[in-house]
Amino acid sequence: MKNELENLNKADYLNKKELSLKNCRLKNIPKEVFQMTELEFLDISGNEISEIPSEISHLKKLKIIFFSSNLFTVFPISLSNCQSLTMIGCKSNLIEIIPENSFPIQLQWLILTDNKIKSIPKSIGKLKLLQKLMLAGNQIVDLPEEMKNCKNLQLLRISANNIHNLPVWIWQFPKLAWLAYAGNPCSNNKDKKTPIKKSNWNDFSIHELLGEGASGQIYQCKNIKTKDDFAIKIYKGSITSDGLPENEIEAHILASNHPNIVKLETIVTNHPLGKKGILMNLLSKDFQNLGLPPTFETCTRDVFKKQFTFLEIKKILFQTLQAVIHLHKNQILHGDLYAHNILINSDFELKMGDFGAATIYNFNFDKHQLIEIRAFAFLAEDLIKNSILKTNEDAENKEILQSFINDCFNIESSKYKNFSDILKLNFLNK
């Protein structure tokens, strides 16, 4: 496959800000890349590269680099000299070792999913701006205590590792709102298994693609015998950015029996490629995602294409609360409470889905709720940022919600200790 550089003359590539060299069978980064001093985004994923030379520091404006699905065994310390780098994506390599001081100090988003990492360097504690850290699918036994200094951390994925005890300081991150740690010895919940029916792949005809995420694809399908329509999710692989498909399935089974949660009907077996799958209740096409996933720029915050009235916001938040209260009664941390995982129809009826980051827990019940309350507060904040103010009452409601949001991030004195407390919020009871 030709790479993008081959189609450029020198004048073009010297001024280029984005460059993709994905799946080009490269063994090394072409030397021309290091002359591209205006470059801000570089993707070299899907090659056979095993190191990044020191010349990468010549790219003074480089903000984002992806080198997933290559042959790295050691994290490239050369990236520490990239003075503008805020996002690194290096999932699905063979990384075992991360040398101390490998990370650029201004890093906000770090993806190390699906490698062979056993330990994280203590120097991670220097990353004061880090918001998003994805470590699922490694061999990590514990996390360095220095990591507690990453006070800006909002999203942490440590599922599918070998962690026996969660550090006490995890519960002390002031902004942590999205946590996933299923598939570790510390999340072994044998007593929470719920029976589930099984369906055979061959009993269904597959129709249109309804949606696709990092973990899998969702199609409309029809039972060949009964003619009933369903939604079927087929997982792409054995590990996702959030964790293991089997952990997602376990949590979804346990959560399903609620009117505001997409119902899981059966597990799908006998896929021709051996892939895991689930059969879900098919929602009407009137249901749409409440928001869109975060962008490179927004990092941990969703993006919205519409504005909401305060009556609509009230409906969204009230139904979300009902769903999340149900989850925590069943000791489920959703871990990904976001607008892009919430579906609404034109009447603002709500369904919550995507349990890829969910963890079934059996300790620290209040602390799990406190983390998810922050995610709920972020959701409320995103909604009021995209709200329509029409009346004085709307302005009052905005103040009530903003006061609630501010309170949720006060670890020591918040009056909202669990989701049931939030139901007492004046705005929801008017």
C-alpha positions in Angstrom: 0.0 0.0 0.0 1.3 3.4 -0.9 1.8 5.9 1.9 0.5 9.4 1.9 4.0 10.9 1.6 4.4 9.4 -1.9 1.6 11.6 -3.2 3.1 14.9 -1.9 5.8 17.1 -3.1 8.2 18.7 -0.7 6.3 22.0 -0.5 3.1 20.2 0.4 4.4 18.0 3.2 6.4 20.8 4.8 3.1 22.7 5.5 1.0 19.6 6.3 -0.7 19.5 9.7 -2.1 16.0 9.6 -0.5 12.8 8.3 -1.8 9.2 8.2 0.6 6.4 7.4 -1.7 3.6 8.6 -1.3 0.0 7.4 1.6 0.8 5.0 3.8 -2.1 6.0 6.4 0.3 7.4 9.3 -0.9 9.5 10.5 2.6 10.3 9.0 6.1 10.2 10.1 7.7 6.9 12.8 10.4 7.5 10.7 13.0 5.6 8.2 13.0 8.5 10.8 14.6 10.8 11.0 17.6 8.4 7.3 18.3 8.7 7.6 21.0 11.3 3.9 22.1 11.0 2.6 18.6 11.8 0.1 18.4 14.6 -1.4 14.9 14.1 0.5 11.7 13.1 -1.0 8.2 12.8 1.5 5.4 12.1 -0.8 2.6 13.4 -0.9 -0.9 11.8 2.7 -1.1 10.7 5.8 -3.1 11.8 7.5 -0.3 13.6 9.3 -1.0 16.9 10.9 2.4 17.8 10.5 6.1 17.4 13.8 7.9 16.9 14.9 11.0 18.8 14.2 13.1 15.7 10.5 13.1 16.7 11.4 16.0 18.9 11.8 18.2 15.8 8.0 18.2 15.5 7.5 21.0 17.9 3.8 21.4 17.1 2.9 17.7 17.3 -0.2 17.3 19.6 -1.5 13.8 18.8 0.3 10.6 17.9 -1.1 7.1 17.3 1.1 4.0 16.9 -1.3 1.2 17.7 -0.9 -2.3 16.3 2.8 -2.2 15.8 5.7 -4.1 17.3 6.8 -1.9 20.2 8.1 -3.8 23.2 9.4 -0.7 25.1 7.5 2.5 25.3 9.4 5.1 23.2 11.1 7.5 25.7 11.8 9.8 22.8 8.2 11.1 23.0 9.0 12.7 26.3 10.8 15.5 24.4 7.7 16.4 22.3 6.8 19.6 23.9 3.3 20.0 22.5 2.1 16.3 22.7 -1.2 16.0 24.6 -2.5 12.6 23.3 -0.7 9.3 22.8 -2.5 6.2 21.5 -0.4 2.9 21.5 -2.9 0.1 22.1 -2.4 -3.5 20.8 1.4 -3.5 20.8 3.8 -5.8 22.7 4.9 -3.2 25.3 6.3 -4.7 28.5 8.4 -1.9 29.8 7.7 1.8 30.2 11.0 3.6 31.3 10.7 6.3 33.9 10.1 9.8 32.5 8.8 8.5 29.2 5.7 10.6 29.2 5.6 14.3 28.0 4.7 16.4 30.9 1.7 18.1 29.3 -0.1 14.8 28.4 -3.9 14.8 28.8 -4.9 11.5 27.2 -2.9 8.3 27.3 -4.0 5.0 25.7 -2.0 1.8 26.6 -4.8 -0.7 26.1 -4.0 -4.3 25.2 -0.2 -4.6 25.8 1.9 -6.7 28.2 2.6 -4.0 30.8 3.3 -5.2 34.3 4.0 -1.9 36.0 3.5 1.8 35.5 6.4 4.2 36.1 6.3 6.4 39.2 6.9 9.4 37.0 3.3 9.2 35.9 2.6 11.3 39.0 4.2 14.3 37.2 1.3 14.4 34.7 -0.7 17.1 36.4 -2.9 17.7 33.2 -3.8 14.0 32.6 -7.5 13.5 32.2 -7.9 10.2 30.5 -5.8 7.0 31.2 -6.6 3.7 29.5 -4.8 0.7 30.8 -7.2 -2.2 30.2 -5.9 -5.5 29.0 -2.4 -5.6 30.4 -0.7 -7.5 33.2 -0.6 -4.7 35.8 -0.4 -5.9 39.4 -0.6 -2.6 41.2 -0.5 1.1 40.5 2.3 3.4 41.7 1.3 5.6 44.7 2.7 8.6 42.9 -0.2 8.4 40.5 -2.4 9.9 43.2 -0.8 13.3 42.2 -2.7 13.2 38.9 -5.4 15.4 40.4 -7.1 16.2 37.1 -7.8 12.5 36.2 -11.4 12.1 35.1 -11.5 8.7 33.3 -9.6 5.6 34.3 -9.7 2.2 32.6 -7.8 -0.6 34.5 -10.0 -3.6 33.6 -8.6 -7.0 32.6 -5.3 -6.7 34.6 -4.0 -8.6 37.6 -4.9 -6.1 40.4 -5.8 -7.7 43.7 -6.5 -4.6 45.7 -7.6 -1.1 44.5 -5.4 1.6 46.1 -7.2 3.6 48.7 -6.2 6.8 46.9 -8.3 6.0 43.8 -11.4 7.1 45.8 -9.7 10.4 46.5 -9.3 11.7 43.0 -11.4 14.9 43.1 -12.6 14.7 39.4 -12.7 10.9 38.8 -16.1 10.2 37.2 -15.6 7.2 34.9 -13.9 4.1 36.4 -13.7 0.6 35.0 -11.9 -2.2 36.8 -13.8 -5.5 36.0 -11.7 -8.5 35.1 -9.3 -8.2 38.0 -9.0 -10.4 41.0 -10.3 -7.5 43.1 -13.6 -7.6 41.1 -14.3 -11.3 41.4 -18.1 -11.6 41.9 -19.0 -15.2 41.6 -22.1 -14.7 43.8 -23.5 -12.2 41.2 -23.8 -14.6 38.3 -27.3 -14.5 36.7 -28.7 -17.2 34.4 -29.3 -16.2 30.8 -30.8 -17.9 27.8 -28.7 -18.7 24.7 -29.5 -18.2 21.1 -27.9 -19.8 18.0 -26.4 -17.5 15.4 -27.8 -19.6 12.7 -31.4 -18.9 13.9 -31.1 -15.2 12.7 -30.9 -13.3 9.5 -28.7 -10.2 9.8 -29.9 -6.9 8.3 -28.8 -3.3 8.5 -26.0 -1.9 10.7 -27.5 0.2 13.5 -24.4 1.4 15.1 -20.7 0.7 15.8 -18.5 1.5 18.8 -15.0 0.5 19.9 -16.1 -2.9 21.2 -18.5 -4.1 18.5 -21.1 -3.6 15.8 -24.9 -3.7 16.3 -27.2 -4.9 13.6 -30.9 -5.3 13.2 -31.7 -9.0 12.9 -34.8 -11.3 12.5 -35.4 -14.7 14.1 -35.9 -16.9 11.0 -38.6 -19.0 12.7 -40.6 -16.6 14.8 -40.0 -13.5 12.5 -39.4 -11.4 15.6 -37.0 -8.5 15.2 -34.0 -7.8 17.5 -30.8 -5.9 17.8 -27.6 -8.1 17.8 -24.2 -6.9 19.0 -21.1 -8.8 17.7 -17.9 -8.1 19.6 -14.8 -7.3 17.5 -12.3 -9.1 19.6 -11.4 -10.5 23.0 -10.4 -7.2 24.5 -12.0 -3.7 24.1 -10.8 -0.3 25.2 -13.0 -0.7 28.3 -12.2 -4.3 29.2 -13.5 -7.9 28.5 -16.8 -8.6 26.6 -17.7 -11.3 29.2 -17.6 -8.7 31.9 -19.9 -6.4 29.9 -22.3 -9.2 29.3 -22.4 -10.2 33.0 -23.2 -6.6 34.0 -25.8 -6.1 31.3 -27.6 -9.3 32.3 -27.8 -8.2 35.9 -29.0 -4.7 34.9 -31.5 -5.6 32.2 -34.7 -5.7 34.2 -35.5 -1.9 34.2 -37.7 0.2 31.8 -34.9 2.7 31.3 -32.2 0.1 30.3 -31.9 -1.6 26.9 -33.0 -5.2 27.6 -30.5 -8.0 26.9 -32.5 -11.0 25.7 -29.9 -13.8 25.2 -26.3 -14.6 24.6 -25.6 -15.5 21.0 -23.5 -18.7 20.4 -22.1 -20.5 17.4 -20.8 -17.4 15.5 -18.9 -18.7 12.4 -15.8 -16.8 13.5 -16.2 -17.7 17.2 -17.0 -14.1 18.2 -19.1 -13.3 21.2 -22.5 -11.7 20.7 -25.6 -10.6 22.5 -29.3 -10.3 21.5 -31.1 -7.2 22.7 -34.5 -5.7 22.5 -34.9 -3.7 19.2 -35.8 -0.1 19.9 -37.8 1.9 17.4 -35.9 4.1 15.0 -37.2 7.1 16.8 -34.6 6.5 19.5 -31.3 8.5 18.9 -28.1 9.0 20.9 -28.5 11.9 23.3 -25.0 13.1 22.5 -21.9 12.3 20.5 -18.7 10.9 22.0 -15.8 13.2 23.1 -13.5 14.5 20.4 -9.7 15.0 20.6 -10.4 18.6 21.6 -13.0 17.9 24.3 -11.2 14.8 25.7 -13.7 13.6 28.3 -16.7 15.6 27.4 -19.5 14.7 24.9 -20.5 16.8 21.9 -24.1 17.9 21.2 -25.9 18.8 18.0 -29.0 20.3 19.6 -30.2 22.4 22.5 -32.5 21.4 25.3 -35.3 23.0 27.2 -35.3 22.7 30.9 -38.4 20.4 30.8 -36.4 18.1 28.5 -33.4 18.3 30.8 -35.6 17.4 33.7 -37.0 14.3 31.9 -33.5 13.2 30.9 -32.0 13.6 34.3 -34.9 12.0 36.2 -35.0 8.9 34.0 -31.2 8.6 34.1 -31.4 8.7 37.9 -34.0 5.9 37.9 -31.7 3.7 35.8 -28.6 4.4 37.8 -30.3 3.9 41.1 -31.4 0.5 39.8 -27.8 -0.3 38.8 -26.3 0.5 42.2 -29.0 -1.4 44.0 -27.5 -4.3 42.0 -24.0 -3.2 42.8 -23.2 -2.2 39.3 -20.9 0.8 38.5 -21.8 1.7 34.9 -18.4 3.3 34.4 -19.4 5.1 31.2 -22.3 7.3 32.2 -22.3 9.6 29.2 -24.9 11.1 26.9 -23.5 9.1 23.9 -24.6 5.9 25.8 -28.1 7.2 26.4 -30.9 6.9 23.8 -34.0 9.1 23.7 -37.0 9.3 21.4 -39.0 12.3 20.4 -41.1 12.1 23.6 -37.8 12.0 25.6 -38.4 8.5 26.8 -34.9 7.2 27.7 -32.9 4.0 27.5 -29.4 3.5 28.8 -27.1 1.1 27.1 -23.4 0.0 26.6 -22.1 -1.7 29.6 -18.6 -2.1 28.3 -17.0 -0.3 31.2 -19.3 -1.7 33.9 -18.0 -3.3 37.1 -19.9 -5.4 39.5 -18.7 -4.4 42.9 -19.0 -5.8 46.5 -17.2 -3.2 48.6 -17.0 0.5 49.2 -20.6 0.9 48.1 -20.9 4.7 48.9 -17.5 5.4 47.2 -18.6 3.8 43.9 -21.8 5.9 44.0 -19.8 9.1 44.6 -17.7 8.5 41.5 -20.8 7.9 39.4 -22.5 10.9 40.9 -19.7 13.0 39.4 -20.4 11.5 35.9 -24.1 12.4 36.4 -23.0 15.9 37.4 -20.9 16.2 34.2 -23.9 15.0 32.2 -26.1 17.7 33.9 -23.4 20.3 33.2 -23.2 19.4 29.5 -27.0 19.6 29.2 -27.2 23.1 30.8 -24.4 24.3 28.6 -26.6 23.3 25.7 -29.8 24.6 27.2 -32.4 27.2 26.0 -33.3 29.8 28.6 -36.8 31.1 27.9 -38.2 32.2 31.2 -37.1 33.4 34.6 -37.9 29.9 36.0 -35.4 28.5 33.5 -32.7 30.8 34.9 -33.6 29.7 38.4 -33.4 26.0 37.4 -30.0 26.6 35.8 -28.8 28.1 39.1 -30.2 25.1 41.1 -28.5 22.6 38.7 -25.2 24.5 38.7 -25.2 24.6 42.5 -25.8 20.9 42.6 -23.0 20.3 40.1 -20.5 22.3 42.1 -21.5 20.4 45.3 -20.9 17.0 43.6 -17.2 17.8 43.3 -16.7 18.7 46.9 -15.4 15.4 48.3 -15.4 16.4 51.9 -18.8 18.1 52.4 -21.1 17.1 49.5 -24.6 16.5 50.7 -25.2 14.1 47.8 -23.7 10.9 49.1 -25.8 8.5 46.9 -28.2 8.7 44.0 -31.3 8.6 46.2 -30.2 11.9 47.7 -30.3 13.5 44.3 -34.0 12.7 43.9 -34.6 15.3 46.6 -33.2 18.0 44.3 -35.8 20.8 43.9 -35.5 21.0 40.1 -36.5 17.3 39.7 -39.5 17.7 42.0 -41.1 20.8 40.6 
